[in-house]
Amino acid sequence: MMARPWSVRPDLRLTAHAVAGRYRLDGLLGRGGAADVYEALDLRLRRPVAVKFFRPGGELPTGDRVEDEGRLLARMRHPGLVTLYDSGQEEGRPYLVMQLVRGTTLRRRIAASPLTPHETARTGAALASALAHVHATGVVHRDVKPSNVLLDGTGLPYLTDFGISRLLDPAARTETGPLVGTAAYMAPEQVLGRGAGPAADVYSLGLVLLESLKGELEYGGAPLEAAVARLHRPPVVPAGLPADLAGLLEAMTDPDETGRPDADACFRTLAALPGGDGVPPLTDGPGAPGAPEGARTPRGDRAAADAAPSPAPAPRRSGRALAACAALALLGATLTGSIGALSDPACPNATERNQPCTPTSGPSPGPSSTRPTRT
């Protein structure tokens, strides 16, 4: 696959010296609306890293965004999440130093060919496990989509880009207000302006898995059209899938958020499917790797999930009566985050063949690189 030429030059003020006297910037990986991401070498520890520099005047207030994203990443540690190593400022610009994942994104992988049910179960189980950890630490991602999933050289996924994530309030829901996220992957409650809790992340993951199987967006078109479409019809689950997988996808994309399984139940069901058994038990709970002390599953009973690993899909309800309200809510809201972005913000320059990847926000494609190795 031939990559388009990378037209944006790196900031020479940053590349001319080692950032913080420690990080040597070796190349620009991507450029988004709020940040530039460089591949770099940590001269102290002699390891490759990704350095994400925030630009003044980006999509979100620079200071608030970098502090929020850094704080959220620092409190989470899970094999399915990109690890935060360091943060600071250089010439007045905040930056984050993160794990460098060499590979591609799930979006580009889907563009090459749809995933098999086995591959989908494996990928979905790992992502659901990561989401279970995110939710157990009191965070909702709010922008789960294929371009925010990195795949390393072995195909294992990493959930990235917590730039618009928020801490959960005591009612297990983020604040209402401006719509935040990507229109094609929003849950119905997000479209209706009711905010987003853990169940919204589960819905988005359900759409990601459906897209992986079908090779195309479930709800495409302009942002308003894509957002309102889910209120007119439920997602179409492909025929011929294993019954457990089909039932889980229907349950994950239930228009009623109370009818959806939590992320941990999704992990257990997917891990029990053919192809999902290769995923290690990365769920959250007392004694689980990376889980905070005393952490509990956000919703649902683990024993019940073990006894009945296939969630029964709740009845589908028509959303036609809600479409007009949703349209008014969308038109009257301030669209923030990446509601209209279907570009590849996580790995802008990664062709299907093996590019270093790291999370950013909304960049353009760039040049190719070498075969990936897992870091």
C-alpha positions as CSV (number, residue, x, y, z in Angstrom):
1,M,0.0,0.0,0.0
2,M,1.4,3.4,-1.0
3,A,1.1,6.2,1.6
4,R,0.4,9.8,0.7
5,P,3.3,12.1,1.2
6,W,3.5,13.8,4.6
7,S,3.2,17.5,4.0
8,V,3.6,18.8,7.5
9,R,7.1,19.6,8.8
10,P,8.0,19.0,12.4
11,D,8.5,21.9,14.8
12,L,12.2,22.6,14.5
13,R,12.2,24.4,17.8
14,L,11.4,21.1,19.5
15,T,13.5,18.7,17.3
16,A,16.7,20.8,17.5
17,H,17.3,19.7,21.1
18,A,16.3,17.0,23.6
19,V,13.0,17.8,25.3
20,A,13.5,18.3,29.0
21,G,17.1,17.2,28.3
22,R,15.9,13.7,28.0
23,Y,13.6,13.0,25.0
24,R,15.2,13.1,21.5
25,L,12.4,13.7,18.9
26,D,13.1,11.5,15.9
27,G,10.1,12.1,13.6
28,L,6.6,13.5,13.4
29,L,4.0,10.7,13.7
30,G,0.8,12.7,13.4
31,R,-0.8,16.1,13.7
32,G,-4.3,16.7,15.0
33,G,-6.5,19.6,15.9
34,A,-5.0,19.9,19.4
35,A,-1.7,18.1,19.4
36,D,1.4,16.9,17.5
37,V,2.8,13.5,18.2
38,Y,6.5,12.6,17.8
39,E,8.3,9.3,17.9
40,A,11.2,9.8,20.3
41,L,13.9,8.2,22.2
42,D,14.2,8.4,26.0
43,L,17.9,9.0,26.3
44,R,17.9,8.2,30.0
45,L,16.3,4.8,29.8
46,R,17.2,4.1,26.1
47,R,13.7,3.2,25.1
48,P,11.4,4.4,22.3
49,V,8.5,6.5,23.3
50,A,5.8,8.7,21.9
51,V,5.7,12.4,22.9
52,K,2.4,14.2,22.5
53,F,2.7,18.0,22.4
54,F,-0.4,20.2,22.8
55,R,-0.7,23.3,20.7
56,P,-2.1,26.6,22.0
57,G,-5.5,27.3,20.5
58,G,-6.4,23.6,19.9
59,E,-9.8,22.1,19.9
60,L,-9.9,22.1,23.7
61,P,-8.3,24.5,26.2
62,T,-4.6,23.3,26.2
63,G,-4.0,23.5,29.9
64,D,-7.3,21.8,30.9
65,R,-6.9,19.1,28.3
66,V,-3.4,18.0,29.1
67,E,-4.0,18.1,32.8
68,D,-7.2,16.0,32.4
69,E,-5.7,13.5,30.0
70,G,-2.5,13.1,32.0
71,R,-4.4,12.7,35.3
72,L,-6.8,10.1,33.8
73,L,-4.0,8.1,32.2
74,A,-1.9,8.1,35.4
75,R,-4.6,6.5,37.4
76,M,-5.1,3.6,35.0
77,R,-2.7,0.8,34.3
78,H,-3.9,-2.1,32.1
79,P,-2.3,-4.2,29.3
80,G,-5.0,-3.0,26.9
81,L,-4.3,0.7,27.6
82,V,-1.4,2.9,26.3
83,T,0.8,3.6,29.4
84,L,1.7,7.2,30.4
85,Y,5.4,7.6,31.4
86,D,5.9,11.3,32.0
87,S,4.5,14.8,31.5
88,G,5.8,18.3,31.6
89,Q,6.2,21.6,29.6
90,E,8.7,22.6,27.0
91,E,8.9,26.2,25.8
92,G,5.4,26.8,27.3
93,R,3.9,23.8,25.6
94,P,2.5,20.9,27.7
95,Y,3.4,17.4,26.6
96,L,2.8,13.8,27.6
97,V,5.3,11.0,27.2
98,M,3.6,7.6,26.4
99,Q,4.2,4.1,25.4
100,L,5.0,3.7,21.7
101,V,2.9,1.0,20.0
102,R,4.2,-0.1,16.6
103,G,1.6,-1.4,14.3
104,T,-1.6,0.0,12.8
105,T,-5.1,1.0,13.9
106,L,-8.2,-1.0,13.9
107,R,-9.7,1.4,11.4
108,R,-7.0,0.7,8.9
109,R,-7.2,-3.0,9.6
110,I,-10.9,-3.0,8.9
111,A,-10.3,-1.0,5.7
112,A,-8.0,-3.8,4.5
113,S,-10.6,-6.6,5.1
114,P,-13.4,-7.4,7.6
115,L,-12.4,-9.4,10.7
116,T,-13.5,-13.0,11.1
117,P,-15.8,-13.8,14.1
118,H,-12.8,-15.4,15.8
119,E,-10.7,-12.2,15.3
120,T,-13.6,-10.1,16.4
121,A,-14.0,-12.1,19.6
122,R,-10.3,-11.8,20.4
123,T,-10.2,-8.1,19.7
124,G,-13.5,-7.4,21.5
125,A,-12.5,-9.4,24.6
126,A,-9.3,-7.4,25.0
127,L,-11.1,-4.1,24.5
128,A,-14.0,-5.0,26.8
129,S,-11.4,-6.0,29.5
130,A,-9.7,-2.6,29.1
131,L,-13.0,-0.8,29.3
132,A,-13.9,-2.7,32.4
133,H,-10.8,-1.4,34.0
134,V,-11.5,2.2,32.8
135,H,-15.0,2.0,34.3
136,A,-13.8,0.5,37.6
137,T,-11.4,3.4,38.1
138,G,-14.4,5.8,37.7
139,V,-13.7,7.0,34.2
140,V,-15.9,6.9,31.0
141,H,-14.0,7.1,27.7
142,R,-16.8,8.7,25.5
143,D,-15.0,8.2,22.2
144,V,-14.6,4.5,21.6
145,K,-14.0,4.0,17.8
146,P,-11.7,2.0,15.5
147,S,-9.3,4.9,15.0
148,N,-8.8,5.1,18.8
149,V,-7.7,1.4,18.9
150,L,-4.0,0.6,18.1
151,L,-3.0,-2.9,17.0
152,D,0.5,-4.0,17.7
153,G,2.5,-6.4,15.6
154,T,0.7,-9.4,17.1
155,G,-2.8,-7.9,16.5
156,L,-3.4,-7.1,20.2
157,P,-5.4,-3.9,20.7
158,Y,-4.7,-0.9,22.8
159,L,-7.4,1.6,23.6
160,T,-6.1,5.2,23.3
161,D,-7.0,8.9,23.3
162,F,-8.6,9.8,26.6
163,G,-8.6,13.5,25.7
164,I,-12.4,13.9,26.1
165,S,-12.9,11.3,28.9
166,R,-14.4,12.4,32.2
167,L,-14.6,11.1,35.7
168,L,-17.9,9.7,36.6
169,D,-20.2,11.5,39.0
170,P,-21.8,9.6,41.9
171,A,-24.8,8.8,39.7
172,A,-22.4,6.9,37.3
173,R,-23.0,9.4,34.5
174,T,-21.0,12.3,33.1
175,E,-22.5,15.7,33.0
176,T,-25.1,16.6,30.4
177,G,-24.5,19.5,28.0
178,P,-22.6,19.8,24.7
179,L,-22.4,16.6,22.7
180,V,-18.9,15.1,22.9
181,G,-17.7,12.2,20.8
182,T,-17.9,10.9,17.3
183,A,-21.3,10.9,15.7
184,A,-21.1,7.5,14.0
185,Y,-20.4,5.8,17.4
186,M,-22.5,7.7,19.8
187,A,-25.1,5.9,22.0
188,P,-28.7,7.0,21.8
189,E,-28.6,8.7,25.2
190,Q,-25.7,10.8,24.0
191,V,-27.5,11.8,20.9
192,L,-30.5,12.9,23.0
193,G,-28.2,15.0,25.2
194,R,-28.5,12.9,28.3
195,G,-24.8,12.5,28.8
196,A,-22.7,9.4,28.7
197,G,-22.0,6.7,31.3
198,P,-20.3,3.3,31.1
199,A,-23.2,1.9,29.1
200,A,-22.5,4.4,26.3
201,D,-18.9,3.1,26.0
202,V,-20.4,-0.5,25.7
203,Y,-22.8,0.7,23.0
204,S,-19.9,2.3,21.1
205,L,-17.8,-0.9,21.4
206,G,-20.7,-2.9,20.0
207,L,-20.8,-0.7,16.9
208,V,-17.0,-1.1,16.6
209,L,-17.3,-4.9,16.7
210,L,-20.1,-4.8,14.1
211,E,-18.0,-2.6,11.8
212,S,-15.1,-5.1,12.3
213,L,-17.3,-7.9,11.1
214,K,-19.1,-6.0,8.2
215,G,-16.2,-3.9,7.0
216,E,-18.3,-0.8,6.9
217,L,-19.8,1.9,9.2
218,E,-23.2,1.0,10.7
219,Y,-24.3,4.6,10.7
220,G,-22.5,6.6,8.0
221,G,-23.1,10.0,6.4
222,A,-22.9,13.5,7.8
223,P,-22.7,13.9,11.6
224,L,-26.3,14.8,12.1
225,E,-27.5,12.1,9.8
226,A,-25.3,9.5,11.4
227,A,-26.3,10.5,14.9
228,V,-30.0,10.4,14.3
229,A,-30.0,7.2,12.3
230,R,-29.7,5.0,15.4
231,L,-33.0,6.5,16.6
232,H,-34.7,5.3,13.4
233,R,-33.4,1.7,13.4
234,P,-31.3,-0.6,15.4
235,P,-27.9,-1.9,14.1
236,V,-28.1,-4.8,11.7
237,V,-26.4,-7.9,13.0
238,P,-25.0,-10.0,10.2
239,A,-26.6,-13.4,9.6
240,G,-24.7,-16.5,10.2
241,L,-22.8,-15.4,13.3
242,P,-22.5,-17.7,16.3
243,A,-25.6,-17.3,18.4
244,D,-23.7,-16.1,21.5
245,L,-21.9,-13.4,19.5
246,A,-25.0,-12.2,17.7
247,G,-26.9,-12.1,21.0
248,L,-24.2,-10.1,22.7
249,L,-23.9,-7.6,19.9
250,E,-27.7,-7.0,20.0
251,A,-27.5,-6.6,23.8
252,M,-24.6,-4.2,23.6
253,T,-26.4,-2.0,21.1
254,D,-29.8,-2.0,22.9
255,P,-31.3,1.5,22.6
256,D,-32.2,1.3,26.3
257,E,-29.0,1.7,28.2
258,T,-30.3,-0.3,31.2
259,G,-30.6,-3.3,28.9
260,R,-26.9,-3.4,28.0
261,P,-24.4,-5.7,29.8
262,D,-21.5,-4.0,31.5
263,A,-18.0,-4.2,30.0
264,D,-16.9,-7.0,32.3
265,A,-19.9,-9.2,31.2
266,C,-19.0,-8.4,27.6
267,F,-15.4,-9.5,28.2
268,R,-16.5,-12.8,29.8
269,T,-18.9,-13.6,27.0
270,L,-16.4,-12.7,24.2
271,A,-13.5,-14.6,26.0
272,A,-15.7,-17.7,26.1
273,L,-16.3,-17.7,22.3
274,P,-14.0,-19.5,19.8
275,G,-11.1,-17.1,19.2
276,G,-11.6,-15.3,22.4
277,D,-10.0,-17.9,24.6
278,G,-6.5,-16.6,23.7
279,V,-7.2,-13.5,25.7
280,P,-5.7,-13.5,29.3
281,P,-8.1,-12.8,32.2
282,L,-7.5,-9.0,32.4
283,T,-10.8,-8.2,34.2
284,D,-10.9,-5.8,37.1
285,G,-11.6,-6.9,40.6
286,P,-9.7,-7.6,43.9
287,G,-6.4,-9.2,42.9
288,A,-6.8,-8.6,39.2
289,P,-3.7,-7.1,37.4
290,G,-3.8,-3.3,37.3
291,A,-7.1,-3.1,39.3
292,P,-7.2,-0.5,42.1
293,E,-7.6,-2.0,45.6
294,G,-11.3,-2.6,46.4
295,A,-12.3,-2.1,42.7
296,R,-15.7,-3.5,41.7
297,T,-17.4,-4.3,38.5
298,P,-19.4,-1.2,37.4
299,R,-22.7,-3.0,37.0
300,G,-23.9,-6.6,37.0
301,D,-23.0,-9.8,38.9
302,R,-19.8,-11.7,38.0
303,A,-21.2,-15.0,39.1
304,A,-24.3,-14.5,37.0
305,A,-22.1,-13.6,34.1
306,D,-20.2,-16.9,34.5
307,A,-23.4,-18.9,34.7
308,A,-25.0,-17.3,31.7
309,P,-22.2,-15.9,29.5
310,S,-24.6,-15.0,26.6
311,P,-26.6,-11.9,27.5
312,A,-30.2,-12.1,26.2
313,P,-30.9,-9.2,23.8
314,A,-33.6,-6.9,25.1
315,P,-36.6,-6.1,22.8
316,R,-35.8,-3.4,20.2
317,R,-37.8,-0.3,20.4
318,S,-38.4,2.1,17.6
319,G,-36.8,5.5,18.0
320,R,-38.8,7.3,15.2
321,A,-40.7,9.3,17.8
322,L,-37.4,10.5,19.3
323,A,-35.8,11.5,16.0
324,A,-37.2,15.0,15.9
325,C,-36.1,15.7,19.5
326,A,-32.6,14.4,18.7
327,A,-32.3,16.6,15.6
328,L,-33.2,19.6,17.6
329,A,-30.8,18.7,20.4
330,L,-28.0,18.2,17.9
331,L,-28.7,21.4,16.0
332,G,-28.9,23.4,19.3
333,A,-25.9,21.9,20.9
334,T,-22.3,23.0,20.6
335,L,-20.5,20.1,18.9
336,T,-17.2,19.4,20.7
337,G,-14.6,16.7,20.6
338,S,-14.5,14.8,17.4
339,I,-18.2,14.5,16.6
340,G,-17.7,15.0,12.9
341,A,-14.3,13.3,12.6
342,L,-14.0,9.9,11.0
343,S,-10.3,10.4,10.2
344,D,-7.7,8.2,11.9
345,P,-6.5,10.2,14.9
346,A,-4.7,7.4,16.6
347,C,-2.2,6.6,13.8
348,P,-2.4,9.0,11.0
349,N,0.6,7.8,9.0
350,A,0.2,4.1,9.6
351,T,-0.4,2.2,6.4
352,E,-1.8,-1.3,6.8
353,R,1.7,-2.5,6.7
354,N,3.3,-1.6,9.9
355,Q,3.7,1.9,11.2
356,P,4.6,3.2,14.6
357,C,1.3,4.4,16.2
358,T,0.3,6.6,19.1
359,P,-2.8,8.5,20.1
360,T,-3.5,12.0,18.8
361,S,-6.6,13.9,17.7
362,G,-7.7,14.0,14.1
363,P,-4.5,13.9,12.1
364,S,-4.0,13.2,8.4
365,P,-2.2,10.2,6.8
366,G,1.5,10.3,6.6
367,P,4.5,8.3,5.3
368,S,5.2,4.6,5.7
369,S,7.7,2.9,7.9
370,T,9.2,-0.4,8.8
371,R,7.6,-3.7,9.9
372,P,6.1,-3.4,13.4
373,T,7.7,-4.9,16.5
374,R,5.9,-5.1,19.8
375,T,7.2,-2.7,22.4
